[in-house]
């Protein structure tokens, strides 16, 4: 089974980019990009969107390996907005957890 990292690597290679070149375009370090490709780090939605845009591939292709047909009823803009909203919600919840740990003195 191909992972998101494998599909990102395949997209990068198709563009003829090295890991260092891809990392530079994404404004991250080469080791950080390597960890994305190898699955050692989890991607947030904004980074996934940035990679898809930079590599000129649909987000759905990175997520599933399949592209959405143009005739599909799926509205990619609506999905992008929903994913961004969920990402923001997750970040707020993470902040609450950190605040709770701080209150507990941990």
C-alpha positions as CSV (number, residue, x, y, z in Angstrom):
1,X,0.0,0.0,0.0
2,X,1.3,3.4,-0.9
3,X,1.5,6.0,1.8
4,X,1.0,9.8,1.5
5,X,4.8,10.0,1.7
6,X,5.3,7.6,-1.2
7,X,2.8,9.6,-3.3
8,X,4.6,12.9,-2.4
9,X,7.9,11.3,-3.4
10,X,6.5,10.1,-6.7
11,X,5.2,13.6,-7.4
12,X,8.5,15.2,-6.5
13,X,10.4,12.8,-8.7
14,X,8.0,13.4,-11.6
15,X,8.9,17.1,-11.4
16,X,12.6,16.2,-11.4
17,X,13.2,17.7,-8.0
18,X,15.7,16.6,-5.4
19,X,14.6,16.5,-1.8
20,X,16.7,19.6,-1.1
21,X,15.0,21.5,-4.0
22,X,11.5,20.5,-2.9
23,X,12.3,21.5,0.7
24,X,13.5,24.9,-0.5
25,X,10.3,25.5,-2.5
26,X,8.3,24.6,0.6
27,X,10.4,26.7,2.9
28,X,11.3,23.8,5.2
29,X,14.6,22.0,5.9
30,X,15.7,19.1,3.8
31,X,15.6,16.7,6.9
32,X,12.0,17.9,7.6
33,X,11.0,17.1,4.0
34,X,12.7,13.7,4.2
35,X,10.6,12.9,7.3
36,X,7.4,13.8,5.4
37,X,8.3,11.5,2.6
38,X,9.3,8.6,4.9
39,X,6.2,9.0,7.1
40,X,8.2,9.9,10.2
41,X,6.2,13.1,10.7
42,X,2.5,13.7,10.4
43,X,1.2,16.3,7.9
44,X,-1.2,19.0,8.8
45,X,-3.8,20.1,6.3
46,X,-2.0,23.4,5.5
47,X,1.3,21.6,4.7
48,X,-0.6,19.0,2.6
49,X,-2.3,21.8,0.6
50,X,1.1,23.6,0.2
51,X,2.7,20.4,-1.2
52,X,-0.1,19.8,-3.6
53,X,0.0,23.3,-4.9
54,X,3.8,23.3,-5.2
55,X,3.9,19.9,-6.9
56,X,0.9,20.8,-9.0
57,X,-1.1,17.7,-8.1
58,X,-4.6,17.4,-6.6
59,X,-4.8,16.9,-2.9
60,X,-6.9,13.9,-3.4
61,X,-4.1,12.2,-5.4
62,X,-1.7,12.7,-2.5
63,X,-4.3,11.4,0.0
64,X,-5.6,8.4,-1.9
65,X,-3.6,8.0,-5.1
66,X,-6.6,8.7,-7.2
67,X,-7.8,11.9,-8.8
68,X,-11.4,13.2,-8.7
69,X,-13.1,13.2,-12.1
70,X,-14.1,16.6,-13.4
71,X,-17.7,15.4,-13.6
72,X,-17.7,14.4,-9.9
73,X,-20.1,16.0,-7.5
74,X,-17.3,16.6,-5.1
75,X,-16.6,20.3,-4.8
76,X,-12.8,20.5,-4.1
77,X,-13.1,24.1,-2.8
78,X,-15.8,23.0,-0.3
79,X,-13.6,20.1,0.8
80,X,-10.6,22.4,1.2
81,X,-12.6,24.8,3.4
82,X,-13.9,21.9,5.5
83,X,-10.3,20.5,5.9
84,X,-9.0,23.9,6.8
85,X,-11.7,24.4,9.4
86,X,-11.0,21.0,11.0
87,X,-7.3,21.8,11.0
88,X,-8.0,25.1,12.9
89,X,-10.2,23.2,15.3
90,X,-7.5,20.7,16.0
91,X,-5.0,23.4,16.6
92,X,-7.4,25.1,19.1
93,X,-7.8,21.8,20.9
94,X,-4.1,21.3,21.1
95,X,-3.7,24.7,22.7
96,X,-6.4,23.8,25.3
97,X,-4.5,20.6,26.2
98,X,-1.2,22.5,26.5
99,X,-3.0,25.2,28.7
100,X,-4.4,22.4,30.9
101,X,-1.0,20.8,31.3
102,X,0.4,24.2,32.3
103,X,-2.3,24.7,34.9
104,X,-1.5,21.2,36.3
105,X,2.2,22.1,36.5
106,X,3.2,19.3,34.1
